[in-house]
């Protein structure tokens, strides 16, 4: 959807299996990470660890399908340590990296 947009040059879409993809070249370089993948607890945990590594300070992590069982269970645990906001009238939850 962003192709052809004036800011398209600032967007890099990374896709792949988070269990095998090498994220290290992008560490600390992302303003936004949008997770929309594995809905299991363990998959969400692994995806979140990668996402946090990718984010620069002040960057935003968005989880899609935050009410899916595994995602919701992970977010309940994660939110005991890190601030998480559920975005009203959506299936999104958000965390801003300090």
C-alpha positions in Angstrom: 0.0 0.0 0.0 2.9 2.4 0.5 4.4 1.8 -3.0 4.3 5.1 -4.9 3.9 7.1 -1.7 6.3 10.1 -1.3 7.7 8.4 1.9 8.1 4.9 0.3 11.8 5.3 0.2 11.9 5.4 4.0 10.0 2.1 4.4 11.6 -1.3 4.3 9.3 -4.2 4.6 11.0 -7.3 6.0 9.2 -10.6 5.6 10.4 -14.1 6.5 10.4 -16.8 9.1 11.5 -15.2 12.3 13.0 -18.4 13.5 15.7 -18.3 10.7 15.8 -14.7 9.4 18.9 -12.7 10.3 17.7 -9.5 11.8 21.1 -8.3 13.0 21.8 -5.9 10.1 18.7 -3.9 11.1 19.3 -3.8 14.9 18.3 -0.5 16.4 17.2 1.0 13.1 13.4 0.8 13.0 10.9 3.4 14.0 8.0 0.9 13.7 7.7 -2.8 13.8 4.3 -4.4 13.0 3.9 -8.0 14.1 1.2 -10.0 12.3 2.3 -13.6 12.3 2.3 -16.5 14.7 -0.6 -16.3 17.2 0.9 -18.8 19.6 2.4 -17.7 22.9 6.0 -18.9 22.1 5.9 -17.5 18.5 4.7 -14.2 19.8 7.5 -14.2 22.4 10.2 -14.9 19.8 8.7 -12.3 17.4 8.6 -9.7 20.1 12.2 -10.3 21.1 13.3 -9.7 17.5 11.1 -6.7 17.2 12.5 -5.1 20.4 16.0 -5.6 19.0 15.1 -3.9 15.8 13.5 -0.8 17.4 15.5 2.3 18.1 14.7 4.2 21.3 11.2 5.8 20.9 10.3 3.3 18.3 6.8 1.7 18.3 5.9 -2.0 18.3 2.4 -3.0 17.1 0.9 -6.4 17.6 -2.0 -7.4 15.3 -4.7 -9.8 16.6 -3.9 -8.9 20.2 -7.0 -10.8 21.3 -5.9 -14.1 19.8 -5.3 -16.6 22.7 -1.5 -16.9 22.5 -0.9 -13.2 21.7 -3.2 -12.1 24.6 -1.5 -14.5 27.0 1.9 -13.2 26.0 0.8 -9.5 26.2 -0.6 -10.1 29.7 2.8 -11.4 30.8 4.8 -8.8 28.8 2.7 -5.9 30.2 3.7 -6.7 33.8 7.2 -5.4 32.9 6.6 -3.1 29.9 3.9 -0.6 29.1 1.4 -1.9 26.6 -1.7 0.0 25.3 -4.5 -1.7 23.5 -5.8 0.6 20.8 -9.6 1.0 21.1 -11.8 -0.3 18.4 -9.0 -2.3 16.8 -7.2 -5.6 17.2 -3.9 -3.8 17.9 -1.7 -3.4 20.9 1.2 -1.0 21.1 4.5 -0.6 23.0 6.9 2.3 22.7 10.5 1.5 23.4 12.1 3.7 26.1 
